[in-house]
Amino acid sequence: MVVVLRDECSLVLAWLLEGLCLLPALALTSAENAVVVFGIFALASGAGLLLSFSSTCRHRRACQFLHAGYIAWIFYTLQLLFITVVGMSIYNFLLPFDAGAEFRFYCAELHLDKNLSGTSCAQLQSRLAQALVILTLDACVGVLMLVLGQRIAQKQHIEYTRVQKEIEKANQSPSQNTLLGHHV
């Protein structure tokens, strides 16, 4: 049995996976950096969820004022920003391994032990290695989310164009100008 998910559902599942992959990296960073990264993630996630459900909430007041194209543009921008931040985090996590000095000296010099999880320098090296692998997966999921967002936006644009053509066709109907076209 093969289960095929709609792109909207896949985007929501990818969002959950992206959040789970982000948690270990957040635990190994300082509180200030974690707040910034989590804020970007939350904004990108909100835009992704709004994009996922924008086709079903058109009758709601919040969605009437935002065209799906604007939502898609906001989603792309925030998701690209998030992928960039993840890439920078991967680079920063690789620096201690490429420093040429022993890790514990590098950790003590840069105060890497002052992280959210309180992980000491002795345990931090192995956890950073694990976080590197998980962050790489997070970046790949982020790219998948960009592809899914593009597909959703394209489908919504096609549907919007079809509805607009139907409305224009109905407005140009010759029966609109006759007495038979009006209901009394």
C-alpha positions as CSV (number, residue, x, y, z in Angstrom):
1,M,0.0,0.0,0.0
2,V,1.4,3.4,-1.0
3,V,0.4,6.5,0.8
4,V,0.5,9.7,-1.2
5,L,0.3,12.9,0.8
6,R,-0.8,16.3,-0.6
7,D,2.0,18.8,-0.7
8,E,0.3,20.8,2.0
9,C,0.4,17.8,4.4
10,S,4.0,17.1,3.4
11,L,5.0,20.7,4.2
12,V,3.5,20.4,7.7
13,L,5.3,17.1,8.3
14,A,8.5,18.5,7.0
15,W,8.0,21.5,9.3
16,L,7.7,19.2,12.3
17,L,10.9,17.3,11.2
18,E,12.7,20.6,10.8
19,G,11.8,21.7,14.3
20,L,12.9,18.4,15.8
21,C,16.3,18.6,14.0
22,L,16.8,22.1,15.2
23,L,16.4,21.3,18.9
24,P,19.8,19.7,19.5
25,A,21.6,22.6,17.9
26,L,19.7,25.1,19.9
27,A,20.7,23.3,23.1
28,L,24.4,23.7,22.3
29,T,24.3,27.4,21.5
30,S,24.2,30.5,23.7
31,A,20.8,31.8,24.8
32,E,21.0,34.9,22.6
33,N,21.8,32.9,19.5
34,A,19.1,30.4,20.3
35,V,16.4,33.1,20.6
36,V,17.4,34.6,17.2
37,V,17.5,31.2,15.5
38,F,14.2,30.1,17.1
39,G,12.6,33.4,16.1
40,I,13.5,32.9,12.5
41,F,12.3,29.3,12.6
42,A,9.0,30.4,14.1
43,L,8.4,33.1,11.5
44,A,9.3,30.8,8.6
45,S,7.1,28.1,10.1
46,G,4.2,30.5,10.5
47,A,4.6,31.6,6.9
48,G,4.8,27.9,5.8
49,L,1.6,27.0,7.7
50,L,-0.2,30.0,6.3
51,L,0.9,28.9,2.8
52,S,-0.3,25.4,3.5
53,F,-3.7,26.4,4.6
54,S,-4.2,29.5,2.5
55,S,-6.3,27.6,-0.1
56,T,-8.7,26.4,2.6
57,C,-9.1,29.7,4.5
58,R,-10.0,32.1,1.7
59,H,-13.3,32.9,3.2
60,R,-11.8,33.8,6.6
61,R,-11.0,37.5,7.3
62,A,-7.3,37.0,7.9
63,C,-6.7,35.3,4.5
64,Q,-8.8,37.7,2.4
65,F,-6.2,40.5,2.6
66,L,-3.2,38.4,1.8
67,H,-2.8,37.0,-1.7
68,A,-1.2,33.6,-1.9
69,G,1.6,35.0,-4.0
70,Y,2.6,37.4,-1.2
71,I,2.4,34.5,1.4
72,A,4.6,32.4,-0.9
73,W,7.1,35.2,-1.3
74,I,7.3,35.7,2.5
75,F,7.7,32.0,3.0
76,Y,10.5,31.7,0.4
77,T,12.4,34.7,2.0
78,L,12.1,33.4,5.6
79,Q,12.9,29.8,4.6
80,L,16.0,30.9,2.7
81,L,17.0,33.0,5.7
82,F,16.5,30.0,7.9
83,I,18.6,27.7,5.6
84,T,21.3,30.4,5.6
85,V,21.3,30.5,9.4
86,V,21.5,26.7,9.6
87,G,24.4,26.8,7.1
88,M,26.2,29.4,9.3
89,S,25.6,27.2,12.3
90,I,27.1,24.3,10.6
91,Y,30.2,26.4,9.8
92,N,30.4,27.7,13.4
93,F,30.1,24.1,14.7
94,L,32.9,23.0,12.4
95,L,35.3,25.7,13.6
96,P,36.4,23.9,16.8
97,F,37.3,20.8,14.8
98,D,39.4,22.8,12.3
99,A,41.1,25.0,14.8
100,G,44.3,23.0,15.0
101,A,44.3,23.2,18.8
102,E,42.9,20.6,21.1
103,F,39.2,20.9,21.5
104,R,39.1,21.4,25.2
105,F,41.5,24.4,25.0
106,Y,39.4,25.9,22.1
107,C,36.2,25.3,24.1
108,A,37.6,27.0,27.3
109,E,39.0,29.9,25.3
110,L,35.7,30.7,23.6
111,H,33.5,29.7,26.6
112,L,31.5,27.2,24.5
113,D,30.5,25.5,27.8
114,K,28.1,28.5,28.4
115,N,25.2,26.9,26.3
116,L,21.6,26.4,27.0
117,S,22.0,22.7,27.9
118,G,24.9,23.4,30.3
119,T,27.0,20.8,28.5
120,S,30.6,20.8,29.7
121,C,33.6,21.0,27.4
122,A,34.4,17.4,28.0
123,Q,31.0,16.3,26.6
124,L,30.6,19.0,24.1
125,Q,32.8,17.6,21.3
126,S,30.7,14.5,20.7
127,R,27.5,16.4,21.0
128,L,28.7,19.0,18.5
129,A,29.5,16.2,16.1
130,Q,26.0,14.8,16.4
131,A,24.5,18.3,16.0
132,L,26.5,18.7,12.8
133,V,24.9,15.6,11.3
134,I,21.4,16.7,12.5
135,L,21.9,20.2,11.2
136,T,22.8,18.9,7.8
137,L,19.6,16.9,7.7
138,D,17.8,20.1,8.8
139,A,19.3,22.1,5.9
140,C,18.1,19.3,3.5
141,V,14.6,19.4,5.0
142,G,14.6,23.2,4.5
143,V,15.4,22.8,0.8
144,L,12.6,20.2,0.6
145,M,10.2,22.7,2.2
146,L,11.2,25.3,-0.4
147,V,10.3,22.8,-3.2
148,L,7.0,21.9,-1.5
149,G,6.2,25.6,-1.0
150,Q,6.9,26.4,-4.7
151,R,4.6,23.5,-5.7
152,I,1.8,24.7,-3.4
153,A,2.1,28.3,-4.7
154,Q,2.1,27.1,-8.3
155,K,-1.0,25.0,-7.7
156,Q,-2.7,27.9,-6.0
157,H,-1.8,30.3,-8.8
158,I,-3.3,27.9,-11.4
159,E,-6.5,27.6,-9.4
160,Y,-6.7,31.4,-8.9
161,T,-6.2,32.0,-12.6
162,R,-8.9,29.4,-13.4
163,V,-11.4,31.0,-11.0
164,Q,-10.6,34.5,-12.4
165,K,-11.3,33.3,-16.0
166,E,-14.6,31.7,-14.9
167,I,-15.7,34.9,-13.2
168,E,-14.7,37.0,-16.3
169,K,-16.5,34.5,-18.6
170,A,-19.7,34.7,-16.4
171,N,-19.6,38.5,-16.4
172,Q,-19.3,38.7,-20.2
173,S,-22.2,36.3,-20.8
174,P,-24.8,37.7,-23.2
175,S,-27.6,36.5,-20.9
176,Q,-26.5,39.1,-18.3
177,N,-27.9,41.9,-20.4
178,T,-31.3,40.4,-21.1
179,L,-34.4,40.1,-19.0
180,L,-34.0,36.3,-19.0
181,G,-30.6,36.7,-17.3
182,H,-31.9,38.4,-14.3
183,H,-33.9,36.7,-11.6
184,V,-37.0,38.6,-10.5
